Amino acid sequence: AAPALFSESEKPRPPRLFDGDEKGRCCRHCRYYVVHPFTQRCARWNREVEATDVCERFEVRPPPDGG
C-alpha cells in the first residue's frame, strides 16, 4: 500500500480557477470563437483570443445540429 502523505486536514485543496460567472462566459463556449490551426480568433472583434478569455459581449454557442 502507498504511504499516506497527508492527513485529511492537510490535503491540498484544488485551485479555484474561475468565479462561478466567468466559467460560463469563456471564449471557448462563445458563438464567435473560431479555432484555426495556427491561432484562435474572435469573429466579433476580429482579434486573437485564448480559450479561457472572458468577454462582456459573450453569446452562447448554439448546439451542433444532429446531422
PQR file with spaces between the fields and no chain letter, atoms N, CA, C, O and H, PARSE charges and radii, in Angstrom:
ATOM       1  N    ALA     1       0.845   -1.186    0.000 -0.4000 1.5000
ATOM       2  CA   ALA     1       0.000    0.000    0.000 -0.0000 2.0000
ATOM       3  C    ALA     1       0.886    1.244    0.000  0.5500 1.7000
ATOM       4  O    ALA     1       1.968    1.254    0.587 -0.5500 1.4000
ATOM       5  N    ALA     2       0.410    2.278   -0.662 -0.4000 1.5000
ATOM       6  CA   ALA     2       1.153    3.529   -0.727 -0.0000 2.0000
ATOM       7  C    ALA     2       1.063    4.262    0.612  0.5500 1.7000
ATOM       8  O    ALA     2       0.017    4.239    1.261 -0.5500 1.4000
ATOM       9  H    ALA     2      -0.469    2.270   -1.138  0.4000 1.0000
ATOM      10  N    PRO     3       2.145    4.906    1.027 -0.5600 1.5000
ATOM      11  CA   PRO     3       2.109    5.634    2.298  0.2800 2.0000
ATOM      12  C    PRO     3       1.190    6.852    2.197  0.5500 1.7000
ATOM      13  O    PRO     3       1.066    7.454    1.130 -0.5500 1.4000
ATOM      14  N    ALA     4       0.564    7.202    3.282 -0.4000 1.5000
ATOM      15  CA   ALA     4      -0.300    8.389    3.322 -0.0000 2.0000
ATOM      16  C    ALA     4       0.591    9.611    3.535  0.5500 1.7000
ATOM      17  O    ALA     4       1.256    9.727    4.565 -0.5500 1.4000
ATOM      18  H    ALA     4       0.664    6.713    4.148  0.4000 1.0000
ATOM      19  N    LEU     5       0.604   10.508    2.575 -0.4000 1.5000
ATOM      20  CA   LEU     5       1.454   11.692    2.666 -0.0000 2.0000
ATOM      21  C    LEU     5       0.787   12.824    3.429  0.5500 1.7000
ATOM      22  O    LEU     5       1.466   13.629    4.064 -0.5500 1.4000
ATOM      23  H    LEU     5       0.064   10.414    1.738  0.4000 1.0000
ATOM      24  N    PHE     6      -0.523   12.891    3.372 -0.4000 1.5000
ATOM      25  CA   PHE     6      -1.258   13.964    4.031 -0.0000 2.0000
ATOM      26  C    PHE     6      -2.374   13.369    4.878  0.5500 1.7000
ATOM      27  O    PHE     6      -2.976   12.359    4.514 -0.5500 1.4000
ATOM      28  H    PHE     6      -1.076   12.236    2.856  0.4000 1.0000
ATOM      29  N    SER     7      -2.638   13.999    5.994 -0.4000 1.5000
ATOM      30  CA   SER     7      -3.845   13.631    6.735 -0.0000 2.0000
ATOM      31  C    SER     7      -5.010   14.325    6.039  0.5500 1.7000
ATOM      32  O    SER     7      -4.788   15.176    5.177 -0.5500 1.4000
ATOM      33  H    SER     7      -2.150   14.820    6.289  0.4000 1.0000
ATOM      34  N    GLU     8      -6.226   13.985    6.389 -0.4000 1.5000
ATOM      35  CA   GLU     8      -7.396   14.598    5.742 -0.0000 2.0000
ATOM      36  C    GLU     8      -7.392   16.114    5.883  0.5500 1.7000
ATOM      37  O    GLU     8      -7.801   16.814    4.956 -0.5500 1.4000
ATOM      38  H    GLU     8      -6.406   13.293    7.090  0.4000 1.0000
ATOM      39  N    SER     9      -6.944   16.632    7.006 -0.4000 1.5000
ATOM      40  CA   SER     9      -6.954   18.088    7.218 -0.0000 2.0000
ATOM      41  C    SER     9      -5.815   18.790    6.476  0.5500 1.7000
ATOM      42  O    SER     9      -5.879   19.999    6.252 -0.5500 1.4000
ATOM      43  H    SER     9      -6.612   16.063    7.759  0.4000 1.0000
ATOM      44  N    GLU    10      -4.772   18.041    6.091 -0.4000 1.5000
ATOM      45  CA   GLU    10      -3.620   18.639    5.420 -0.0000 2.0000
ATOM      46  C    GLU    10      -3.657   18.519    3.903  0.5500 1.7000
ATOM      47  O    GLU    10      -2.807   19.091    3.221 -0.5500 1.4000
ATOM      48  H    GLU    10      -4.721   17.059    6.272  0.4000 1.0000
ATOM      49  N    LYS    11      -4.625   17.786    3.365 -0.4000 1.5000
ATOM      50  CA   LYS    11      -4.670   17.598    1.913 -0.0000 2.0000
ATOM      51  C    LYS    11      -4.835   18.945    1.217  0.5500 1.7000
ATOM      52  O    LYS    11      -5.660   19.760    1.632 -0.5500 1.4000
ATOM      53  H    LYS    11      -5.315   17.322    3.920  0.4000 1.0000
ATOM      54  N    PRO    12      -4.057   19.183    0.163 -0.5600 1.5000
ATOM      55  CA   PRO    12      -4.190   20.455   -0.559  0.2800 2.0000
ATOM      56  C    PRO    12      -5.555   20.548   -1.240  0.5500 1.7000
ATOM      57  O    PRO    12      -6.073   19.562   -1.765 -0.5500 1.4000
ATOM      58  N    ARG    13      -6.123   21.751   -1.219 -0.4000 1.5000
ATOM      59  CA   ARG    13      -7.401   21.978   -1.896 -0.0000 2.0000
ATOM      60  C    ARG    13      -7.141   22.219   -3.371  0.5500 1.7000
ATOM      61  O    ARG    13      -6.104   22.782   -3.722 -0.5500 1.4000
ATOM      62  H    ARG    13      -5.702   22.551   -0.793  0.4000 1.0000
ATOM      63  N    PRO    14      -8.053   21.808   -4.250 -0.5600 1.5000
ATOM      64  CA   PRO    14      -7.876   22.098   -5.677  0.2800 2.0000
ATOM      65  C    PRO    14      -7.960   23.598   -5.920  0.5500 1.7000
ATOM      66  O    PRO    14      -8.723   24.290   -5.244 -0.5500 1.4000
ATOM      67  N    PRO    15      -7.192   24.110   -6.868 -0.5600 1.5000
ATOM      68  CA   PRO    15      -7.228   25.550   -7.129  0.2800 2.0000
ATOM      69  C    PRO    15      -8.582   25.983   -7.682  0.5500 1.7000
ATOM      70  O    PRO    15      -9.262   25.219   -8.366 -0.5500 1.4000
ATOM      71  N    ARG    16      -8.955   27.206   -7.377 -0.4000 1.5000
ATOM      72  CA   ARG    16     -10.185   27.781   -7.906 -0.0000 2.0000
ATOM      73  C    ARG    16      -9.793   28.669   -9.076  0.5500 1.7000
ATOM      74  O    ARG    16      -9.204   29.733   -8.884 -0.5500 1.4000
ATOM      75  H    ARG    16      -8.403   27.827   -6.821  0.4000 1.0000
ATOM      76  N    LEU    17     -10.117   28.235  -10.284 -0.4000 1.5000
ATOM      77  CA   LEU    17      -9.654   28.936  -11.479 -0.0000 2.0000
ATOM      78  C    LEU    17     -10.596   30.027  -11.941  0.5500 1.7000
ATOM      79  O    LEU    17     -10.145   31.044  -12.468 -0.5500 1.4000
ATOM      80  H    LEU    17     -10.595   27.371  -10.440  0.4000 1.0000
ATOM      81  N    PHE    18     -11.903   29.842  -11.756 -0.4000 1.5000
ATOM      82  CA   PHE    18     -12.874   30.789  -12.261 -0.0000 2.0000
ATOM      83  C    PHE    18     -13.868   31.157  -11.173  0.5500 1.7000
ATOM      84  O    PHE    18     -14.169   30.348  -10.296 -0.5500 1.4000
ATOM      85  H    PHE    18     -12.269   29.016  -11.328  0.4000 1.0000
ATOM      86  N    ASP    19     -14.373   32.374  -11.233 -0.4000 1.5000
ATOM      87  CA   ASP    19     -15.551   32.707  -10.457 -0.0000 2.0000
ATOM      88  C    ASP    19     -16.704   31.960  -11.116  0.5500 1.7000
ATOM      89  O    ASP    19     -16.602   31.588  -12.285 -0.5500 1.4000
ATOM      90  H    ASP    19     -14.129   33.031  -11.946  0.4000 1.0000
ATOM      91  N    GLY    20     -17.778   31.737  -10.407 -0.4000 1.5000
ATOM      92  CA   GLY    20     -18.901   30.994  -10.973 -0.0000 2.0000
ATOM      93  C    GLY    20     -19.433   31.609  -12.247  0.5500 1.7000
ATOM      94  O    GLY    20     -19.821   30.883  -13.162 -0.5500 1.4000
ATOM      95  H    GLY    20     -17.861   32.039   -9.457  0.4000 1.0000
ATOM      96  N    ASP    21     -19.463   32.936  -12.334 -0.4000 1.5000
ATOM      97  CA   ASP    21     -19.982   33.634  -13.503 -0.0000 2.0000
ATOM      98  C    ASP    21     -19.045   33.518  -14.706  0.5500 1.7000
ATOM      99  O    ASP    21     -19.509   33.411  -15.842 -0.5500 1.4000
ATOM     100  H    ASP    21     -19.147   33.527  -11.591  0.4000 1.0000
ATOM     101  N    GLU    22     -17.742   33.537  -14.469 -0.4000 1.5000
ATOM     102  CA   GLU    22     -16.770   33.536  -15.560 -0.0000 2.0000
ATOM     103  C    GLU    22     -16.710   32.216  -16.314  0.5500 1.7000
ATOM     104  O    GLU    22     -16.486   32.214  -17.524 -0.5500 1.4000
ATOM     105  H    GLU    22     -17.366   33.623  -13.546  0.4000 1.0000
ATOM     106  N    LYS    23     -16.901   31.108  -15.638 -0.4000 1.5000
ATOM     107  CA   LYS    23     -16.749   29.809  -16.282 -0.0000 2.0000
ATOM     108  C    LYS    23     -17.668   29.661  -17.487  0.5500 1.7000
ATOM     109  O    LYS    23     -17.274   29.074  -18.495 -0.5500 1.4000
ATOM     110  H    LYS    23     -17.083   31.110  -14.655  0.4000 1.0000
ATOM     111  N    GLY    24     -18.874   30.180  -17.400 -0.4000 1.5000
ATOM     112  CA   GLY    24     -19.826   30.076  -18.497 -0.0000 2.0000
ATOM     113  C    GLY    24     -19.632   31.110  -19.585  0.5500 1.7000
ATOM     114  O    GLY    24     -20.305   31.035  -20.613 -0.5500 1.4000
ATOM     115  H    GLY    24     -19.194   30.657  -16.581  0.4000 1.0000
ATOM     116  N    ARG    25     -18.735   32.082  -19.402 -0.4000 1.5000
ATOM     117  CA   ARG    25     -18.533   33.137  -20.391 -0.0000 2.0000
ATOM     118  C    ARG    25     -17.169   33.063  -21.070  0.5500 1.7000
ATOM     119  O    ARG    25     -16.731   34.039  -21.680 -0.5500 1.4000
ATOM     120  H    ARG    25     -18.188   32.143  -18.567  0.4000 1.0000
ATOM     121  N    CYS    26     -16.499   31.931  -20.973 -0.4000 1.5000
ATOM     122  CA   CYS    26     -15.197   31.766  -21.616 -0.0000 2.0000
ATOM     123  C    CYS    26     -15.365   31.749  -23.131  0.5500 1.7000
ATOM     124  O    CYS    26     -16.382   31.291  -23.651 -0.5500 1.4000
ATOM     125  H    CYS    26     -16.854   31.139  -20.477  0.4000 1.0000
ATOM     126  N    CYS    27     -14.364   32.249  -23.819 -0.4000 1.5000
ATOM     127  CA   CYS    27     -14.414   32.316  -25.278 -0.0000 2.0000
ATOM     128  C    CYS    27     -14.687   30.961  -25.917  0.5500 1.7000
ATOM     129  O    CYS    27     -15.393   30.890  -26.923 -0.5500 1.4000
ATOM     130  H    CYS    27     -13.538   32.621  -23.396  0.4000 1.0000
ATOM     131  N    ARG    28     -14.152   29.900  -25.362 -0.4000 1.5000
ATOM     132  CA   ARG    28     -14.336   28.583  -25.992 -0.0000 2.0000
ATOM     133  C    ARG    28     -15.791   28.158  -26.051  0.5500 1.7000
ATOM     134  O    ARG    28     -16.130   27.252  -26.813 -0.5500 1.4000
ATOM     135  H    ARG    28     -13.579   29.958  -24.544  0.4000 1.0000
ATOM     136  N    HIS    29     -16.678   28.795  -25.258 -0.4000 1.5000
ATOM     137  CA   HIS    29     -18.103   28.475  -25.268 -0.0000 2.0000
ATOM     138  C    HIS    29     -18.921   29.503  -26.058  0.5500 1.7000
ATOM     139  O    HIS    29     -20.148   29.415  -26.094 -0.5500 1.4000
ATOM     140  H    HIS    29     -16.403   29.531  -24.640  0.4000 1.0000
ATOM     141  N    CYS    30     -18.261   30.468  -26.685 -0.4000 1.5000
ATOM     142  CA   CYS    30     -18.942   31.572  -27.374 -0.0000 2.0000
ATOM     143  C    CYS    30     -19.196   31.233  -28.845  0.5500 1.7000
ATOM     144  O    CYS    30     -18.424   30.501  -29.464 -0.5500 1.4000
ATOM     145  H    CYS    30     -17.264   30.540  -26.656  0.4000 1.0000
ATOM     146  N    ARG    31     -20.261   31.759  -29.383 -0.4000 1.5000
ATOM     147  CA   ARG    31     -20.605   31.525  -30.789 -0.0000 2.0000
ATOM     148  C    ARG    31     -19.602   32.170  -31.745  0.5500 1.7000
ATOM     149  O    ARG    31     -19.518   31.756  -32.902 -0.5500 1.4000
ATOM     150  H    ARG    31     -20.888   32.354  -28.881  0.4000 1.0000
ATOM     151  N    TYR    32     -18.850   33.154  -31.306 -0.4000 1.5000
ATOM     152  CA   TYR    32     -17.901   33.861  -32.169 -0.0000 2.0000
ATOM     153  C    TYR    32     -16.467   33.321  -32.078  0.5500 1.7000
ATOM     154  O    TYR    32     -15.569   33.848  -32.734 -0.5500 1.4000
ATOM     155  H    TYR    32     -18.918   33.490  -30.367  0.4000 1.0000
ATOM     156  N    TYR    33     -16.249   32.293  -31.285 -0.4000 1.5000
ATOM     157  CA   TYR    33     -14.926   31.699  -31.113 -0.0000 2.0000
ATOM     158  C    TYR    33     -14.607   30.823  -32.324  0.5500 1.7000
ATOM     159  O    TYR    33     -15.374   29.921  -32.661 -0.5500 1.4000
ATOM     160  H    TYR    33     -16.979   31.865  -30.751  0.4000 1.0000
ATOM     161  N    VAL    34     -13.478   31.089  -32.974 -0.4000 1.5000
ATOM     162  CA   VAL    34     -13.076   30.358  -34.176 -0.0000 2.0000
ATOM     163  C    VAL    34     -11.694   29.754  -33.930  0.5500 1.7000
ATOM     164  O    VAL    34     -10.743   30.464  -33.602 -0.5500 1.4000
ATOM     165  H    VAL    34     -12.855   31.822  -32.700  0.4000 1.0000
ATOM     166  N    VAL    35     -11.598   28.441  -34.091 -0.4000 1.5000
ATOM     167  CA   VAL    35     -10.312   27.760  -33.940 -0.0000 2.0000
ATOM     168  C    VAL    35      -9.715   27.565  -35.321  0.5500 1.7000
ATOM     169  O    VAL    35     -10.372   27.062  -36.232 -0.5500 1.4000
ATOM     170  H    VAL    35     -12.370   27.864  -34.357  0.4000 1.0000
ATOM     171  N    HIS    36      -8.466   27.968  -35.462 -0.4000 1.5000
ATOM     172  CA   HIS    36      -7.714   27.862  -36.704 -0.0000 2.0000
ATOM     173  C    HIS    36      -6.443   27.081  -36.359  0.5500 1.7000
ATOM     174  O    HIS    36      -6.003   27.142  -35.211 -0.5500 1.4000
ATOM     175  H    HIS    36      -7.932   28.376  -34.721  0.4000 1.0000
ATOM     176  N    PRO    37      -5.844   26.362  -37.283 -0.5600 1.5000
ATOM     177  CA   PRO    37      -4.646   25.577  -36.943  0.2800 2.0000
ATOM     178  C    PRO    37      -3.511   26.394  -36.320  0.5500 1.7000
ATOM     179  O    PRO    37      -2.697   25.842  -35.580 -0.5500 1.4000
ATOM     180  N    PHE    38      -3.444   27.692  -36.604 -0.4000 1.5000
ATOM     181  CA   PHE    38      -2.329   28.497  -36.110 -0.0000 2.0000
ATOM     182  C    PHE    38      -2.709   29.477  -35.017  0.5500 1.7000
ATOM     183  O    PHE    38      -1.827   30.038  -34.366 -0.5500 1.4000
ATOM     184  H    PHE    38      -4.106   28.140  -37.205  0.4000 1.0000
ATOM     185  N    THR    39      -3.993   29.699  -34.797 -0.4000 1.5000
ATOM     186  CA   THR    39      -4.410   30.682  -33.797 -0.0000 2.0000
ATOM     187  C    THR    39      -5.864   30.452  -33.406  0.5500 1.7000
ATOM     188  O    THR    39      -6.548   29.611  -33.990 -0.5500 1.4000
ATOM     189  H    THR    39      -4.709   29.244  -35.325  0.4000 1.0000
ATOM     190  N    GLN    40      -6.324   31.194  -32.429 -0.4000 1.5000
ATOM     191  CA   GLN    40      -7.731   31.199  -32.025 -0.0000 2.0000
ATOM     192  C    GLN    40      -8.195   32.640  -32.170  0.5500 1.7000
ATOM     193  O    GLN    40      -7.493   33.563  -31.755 -0.5500 1.4000
ATOM     194  H    GLN    40      -5.769   31.877  -31.955  0.4000 1.0000
ATOM     195  N    ARG    41      -9.369   32.842  -32.756 -0.4000 1.5000
ATOM     196  CA   ARG    41      -9.820   34.201  -33.037 -0.0000 2.0000
ATOM     197  C    ARG    41     -11.249   34.422  -32.573  0.5500 1.7000
ATOM     198  O    ARG    41     -12.029   33.483  -32.415 -0.5500 1.4000
ATOM     199  H    ARG    41      -9.939   32.093  -33.093  0.4000 1.0000
ATOM     200  N    CYS    42     -11.567   35.688  -32.359 -0.4000 1.5000
ATOM     201  CA   CYS    42     -12.931   36.105  -32.075 -0.0000 2.0000
ATOM     202  C    CYS    42     -13.478   36.742  -33.352  0.5500 1.7000
ATOM     203  O    CYS    42     -12.943   37.741  -33.834 -0.5500 1.4000
ATOM     204  H    CYS    42     -10.934   36.451  -32.487  0.4000 1.0000
ATOM     205  N    ALA    43     -14.544   36.161  -33.894 -0.4000 1.5000
ATOM     206  CA   ALA    43     -15.124   36.685  -35.128 -0.0000 2.0000
ATOM     207  C    ALA    43     -15.864   37.999  -34.881  0.5500 1.7000
ATOM     208  O    ALA    43     -16.026   38.791  -35.809 -0.5500 1.4000
ATOM     209  H    ALA    43     -14.978   35.349  -33.503  0.4000 1.0000
ATOM     210  N    ARG    44     -16.311   38.244  -33.665 -0.4000 1.5000
ATOM     211  CA   ARG    44     -16.994   39.504  -33.346 -0.0000 2.0000
ATOM     212  C    ARG    44     -16.017   40.675  -33.381  0.5500 1.7000
ATOM     213  O    ARG    44     -16.294   41.702  -34.001 -0.5500 1.4000
ATOM     214  H    ARG    44     -16.179   37.600  -32.911  0.4000 1.0000
ATOM     215  N    TRP    45     -14.864   40.518  -32.709 -0.4000 1.5000
ATOM     216  CA   TRP    45     -13.897   41.612  -32.583 -0.0000 2.0000
ATOM     217  C    TRP    45     -12.755   41.509  -33.592  0.5500 1.7000
ATOM     218  O    TRP    45     -11.943   42.428  -33.693 -0.5500 1.4000
ATOM     219  H    TRP    45     -14.638   39.684  -32.205  0.4000 1.0000
ATOM     220  N    ASN    46     -12.678   40.397  -34.345 -0.4000 1.5000
ATOM     221  CA   ASN    46     -11.615   40.166  -35.322 -0.0000 2.0000
ATOM     222  C    ASN    46     -10.228   40.333  -34.694  0.5500 1.7000
ATOM     223  O    ASN    46      -9.401   41.112  -35.168 -0.5500 1.4000
ATOM     224  H    ASN    46     -13.338   39.650  -34.263  0.4000 1.0000
ATOM     225  N    ARG    47     -10.000   39.581  -33.618 -0.4000 1.5000
ATOM     226  CA   ARG    47      -8.703   39.612  -32.956 -0.0000 2.0000
ATOM     227  C    ARG    47      -8.386   38.238  -32.378  0.5500 1.7000
ATOM     228  O    ARG    47      -9.271   37.395  -32.233 -0.5500 1.4000
ATOM     229  H    ARG    47     -10.672   38.947  -33.234  0.4000 1.0000
ATOM     230  N    GLU    48      -7.113   38.022  -32.048 -0.4000 1.5000
ATOM     231  CA   GLU    48      -6.701   36.770  -31.433 -0.0000 2.0000
ATOM     232  C    GLU    48      -7.175   36.726  -29.992  0.5500 1.7000
ATOM     233  O    GLU    48      -7.141   37.729  -29.279 -0.5500 1.4000
ATOM     234  H    GLU    48      -6.394   38.707  -32.166  0.4000 1.0000
ATOM     235  N    VAL    49      -7.618   35.545  -29.574 -0.4000 1.5000
ATOM     236  CA   VAL    49      -8.063   35.337  -28.198 -0.0000 2.0000
ATOM     237  C    VAL    49      -7.524   34.005  -27.697  0.5500 1.7000
ATOM     238  O    VAL    49      -6.989   33.210  -28.470 -0.5500 1.4000
ATOM     239  H    VAL    49      -7.646   34.730  -30.154  0.4000 1.0000
ATOM     240  N    GLU    50      -7.666   33.773  -26.421 -0.4000 1.5000
ATOM     241  CA   GLU    50      -7.366   32.485  -25.807 -0.0000 2.0000
ATOM     242  C    GLU    50      -8.692   31.846  -25.414  0.5500 1.7000
ATOM     243  O    GLU    50      -9.675   32.550  -25.186 -0.5500 1.4000
ATOM     244  H    GLU    50      -8.101   34.419  -25.793  0.4000 1.0000
ATOM     245  N    ALA    51      -8.726   30.536  -25.334 -0.4000 1.5000
ATOM     246  CA   ALA    51      -9.960   29.819  -24.998 -0.0000 2.0000
ATOM     247  C    ALA    51     -10.498   30.217  -23.637  0.5500 1.7000
ATOM     248  O    ALA    51     -11.708   30.153  -23.416 -0.5500 1.4000
ATOM     249  H    ALA    51      -7.927   29.964  -25.520  0.4000 1.0000
ATOM     250  N    THR    52      -9.635   30.625  -22.723 -0.4000 1.5000
ATOM     251  CA   THR    52     -10.058   30.982  -21.372 -0.0000 2.0000
ATOM     252  C    THR    52     -10.333   32.466  -21.185  0.5500 1.7000
ATOM     253  O    THR    52     -10.654   32.889  -20.075 -0.5500 1.4000
ATOM     254  H    THR    52      -8.652   30.676  -22.903  0.4000 1.0000
ATOM     255  N    ASP    53     -10.215   33.270  -22.239 -0.4000 1.5000
ATOM     256  CA   ASP    53     -10.545   34.689  -22.139 -0.0000 2.0000
ATOM     257  C    ASP    53     -12.032   34.849  -21.829  0.5500 1.7000
ATOM     258  O    ASP    53     -12.835   33.967  -22.133 -0.5500 1.4000
ATOM     259  H    ASP    53      -9.954   32.926  -23.141  0.4000 1.0000
ATOM     260  N    VAL    54     -12.387   35.970  -21.228 -0.4000 1.5000
ATOM     261  CA   VAL    54     -13.771   36.259  -20.870 -0.0000 2.0000
ATOM     262  C    VAL    54     -14.166   37.572  -21.527  0.5500 1.7000
ATOM     263  O    VAL    54     -13.384   38.523  -21.548 -0.5500 1.4000
ATOM     264  H    VAL    54     -11.735   36.686  -20.981  0.4000 1.0000
ATOM     265  N    CYS    55     -15.393   37.623  -22.068 -0.4000 1.5000
ATOM     266  CA   CYS    55     -15.848   38.803  -22.801 -0.0000 2.0000
ATOM     267  C    CYS    55     -17.200   39.260  -22.263  0.5500 1.7000
ATOM     268  O    CYS    55     -18.046   38.440  -21.907 -0.5500 1.4000
ATOM     269  H    CYS    55     -16.027   36.851  -22.051  0.4000 1.0000
ATOM     270  N    GLU    56     -17.395   40.570  -22.208 -0.4000 1.5000
ATOM     271  CA   GLU    56     -18.675   41.126  -21.768 -0.0000 2.0000
ATOM     272  C    GLU    56     -19.771   40.914  -22.807  0.5500 1.7000
ATOM     273  O    GLU    56     -20.951   40.910  -22.455 -0.5500 1.4000
ATOM     274  H    GLU    56     -16.708   41.236  -22.497  0.4000 1.0000
ATOM     275  N    ARG    57     -19.415   40.739  -24.067 -0.4000 1.5000
ATOM     276  CA   ARG    57     -20.398   40.563  -25.147 -0.0000 2.0000
ATOM     277  C    ARG    57     -20.567   39.086  -25.520  0.5500 1.7000
ATOM     278  O    ARG    57     -20.939   38.771  -26.651 -0.5500 1.4000
ATOM     279  H    ARG    57     -18.457   40.742  -24.353  0.4000 1.0000
ATOM     280  N    PHE    58     -20.301   38.197  -24.588 -0.4000 1.5000
ATOM     281  CA   PHE    58     -20.379   36.753  -24.788 -0.0000 2.0000
ATOM     282  C    PHE    58     -21.778   36.330  -25.227  0.5500 1.7000
ATOM     283  O    PHE    58     -22.775   36.815  -24.692 -0.5500 1.4000
ATOM     284  H    PHE    58     -19.999   38.453  -23.670  0.4000 1.0000
ATOM     285  N    GLU    59     -21.848   35.420  -26.208 -0.4000 1.5000
ATOM     286  CA   GLU    59     -23.098   34.788  -26.636 -0.0000 2.0000
ATOM     287  C    GLU    59     -22.869   33.286  -26.686  0.5500 1.7000
ATOM     288  O    GLU    59     -21.888   32.822  -27.267 -0.5500 1.4000
ATOM     289  H    GLU    59     -21.038   35.026  -26.643  0.4000 1.0000
ATOM     290  N    VAL    60     -23.763   32.535  -26.084 -0.4000 1.5000
ATOM     291  CA   VAL    60     -23.627   31.080  -26.025 -0.0000 2.0000
ATOM     292  C    VAL    60     -23.644   30.491  -27.431  0.5500 1.7000
ATOM     293  O    VAL    60     -24.474   30.859  -28.262 -0.5500 1.4000
ATOM     294  H    VAL    60     -24.559   32.912  -25.612  0.4000 1.0000
ATOM     295  N    ARG    61     -22.716   29.570  -27.683 -0.4000 1.5000
ATOM     296  CA   ARG    61     -22.671   28.864  -28.967 -0.0000 2.0000
ATOM     297  C    ARG    61     -23.887   27.942  -29.064  0.5500 1.7000
ATOM     298  O    ARG    61     -24.160   27.190  -28.129 -0.5500 1.4000
ATOM     299  H    ARG    61     -22.042   29.271  -27.007  0.4000 1.0000
ATOM     300  N    PRO    62     -24.612   27.986  -30.161 -0.5600 1.5000
ATOM     301  CA   PRO    62     -25.768   27.082  -30.309  0.2800 2.0000
ATOM     302  C    PRO    62     -25.272   25.640  -30.390  0.5500 1.7000
ATOM     303  O    PRO    62     -24.159   25.391  -30.853 -0.5500 1.4000
ATOM     304  N    PRO    63     -26.094   24.690  -29.942 -0.5600 1.5000
ATOM     305  CA   PRO    63     -25.686   23.290  -30.020  0.2800 2.0000
ATOM     306  C    PRO    63     -25.532   22.853  -31.472  0.5500 1.7000
ATOM     307  O    PRO    63     -26.232   23.358  -32.350 -0.5500 1.4000
ATOM     308  N    PRO    64     -24.622   21.917  -31.729 -0.5600 1.5000
ATOM     309  CA   PRO    64     -24.445   21.436  -33.111  0.2800 2.0000
ATOM     310  C    PRO    64     -25.703   20.700  -33.590  0.5500 1.7000
ATOM     311  O    PRO    64     -26.432   20.105  -32.796 -0.5500 1.4000
ATOM     312  N    ASP    65     -25.932   20.756  -34.887 -0.4000 1.5000
ATOM     313  CA   ASP    65     -27.072   20.037  -35.460 -0.0000 2.0000
ATOM     314  C    ASP    65     -26.845   18.539  -35.331  0.5500 1.7000
ATOM     315  O    ASP    65     -25.707   18.082  -35.234 -0.5500 1.4000
ATOM     316  H    ASP    65     -25.340   21.239  -35.531  0.4000 1.0000
ATOM     317  N    GLY    66     -27.915   17.792  -35.331 -0.4000 1.5000
ATOM     318  CA   GLY    66     -27.826   16.341  -35.198 -0.0000 2.0000
ATOM     319  C    GLY    66     -27.349   15.644  -36.463  0.5500 1.7000
ATOM     320  O    GLY    66     -27.237   14.418  -36.471 -0.5500 1.4000
ATOM     321  H    GLY    66     -28.840   18.164  -35.409  0.4000 1.0000
ATOM     322  N    GLY    67     -27.062   16.387  -37.538 -0.4000 1.5000
ATOM     323  CA   GLY    67     -26.697   15.751  -38.798 -0.0000 2.0000
ATOM     324  C    GLY    67     -25.306   15.774  -39.094  0.5500 1.7000
ATOM     325  O    GLY    67     -24.888   15.265  -40.134 -0.5500 1.4000
ATOM     326  H    GLY    67     -27.153   17.383  -37.531  0.4000 1.0000
